[in-house]
C-alpha cells in the first residue's frame, strides 16, 4: 500500500516537514499574507449592526439611521 504524497495548498509541490503544510517559507508567507489581507474568510452569520454600539454611531454620523 503506497501513501499518497500530500502537496502544498499554495503551489501544489510536495510538502516539506519543516514547513508543513507548505513546501517552503515562501508559500507559508504567501498564505499568511492572504489571511492578513482578508483574502480568506471564515463562514458565519452576517454581523448585526444593531448589536454593535460603534456601528450604530457610524450610521448616525452618515445620516443613515431613521431615529
C-alpha positions in Angstrom: 0.0 0.0 0.0 1.5 3.3 -1.0 0.9 6.5 0.8 -0.2 9.5 -1.3 2.2 12.4 -1.2 0.5 15.5 0.3 1.0 18.7 -1.6 1.4 22.3 -0.7 -2.0 24.1 -0.8 -0.4 27.2 -2.4 1.7 25.8 -5.3 1.0 22.0 -5.4 4.6 20.9 -4.8 5.3 18.1 -2.3 5.2 19.3 1.3 8.3 19.5 3.5 8.1 18.5 7.2 9.8 21.8 8.3 7.1 23.9 6.6 4.1 21.7 6.9 1.5 22.0 5.4 3.5 24.1 2.9 6.6 23.3 0.7 8.6 26.4 1.6 8.9 29.5 3.6 7.7 31.5 0.6 4.4 29.5 0.3 3.9 29.7 4.1 4.4 33.5 4.0 2.1 33.9 1.0 -0.6 32.1 2.9 -0.1 34.3 5.9 -0.3 37.4 3.8 -3.5 36.1 2.3 -5.0 35.9 5.8 -3.8 39.3 6.8 -5.1 41.0 3.7 -8.6 39.5 4.3 -8.4 37.1 1.4 -9.7 34.3 3.5 -12.9 34.4 5.5 -14.5 32.1 8.0 -18.1 31.3 7.3 -20.6 32.5 9.7 -23.7 34.7 10.1 -23.5 38.3 8.9 -22.7 40.8 11.6 -25.7 42.6 13.2 -25.0 46.3 13.3 -27.7 46.7 15.9 -25.6 44.6 18.3 -22.5 46.8 17.9 -22.9 50.3 19.5 -20.0 51.6 17.5 -21.7 50.6 14.2 -24.9 52.4 15.3 -22.9 55.6 15.9 -21.4 55.2 12.5 -24.9 55.2 11.0 -25.8 58.4 12.9 -22.6 60.1 11.5 -23.6 59.3 8.0 -27.3 60.1 8.4 -28.4 56.6 7.6 -30.4 55.9 10.8 -34.2 56.7 10.9 -34.1 57.7 14.6 
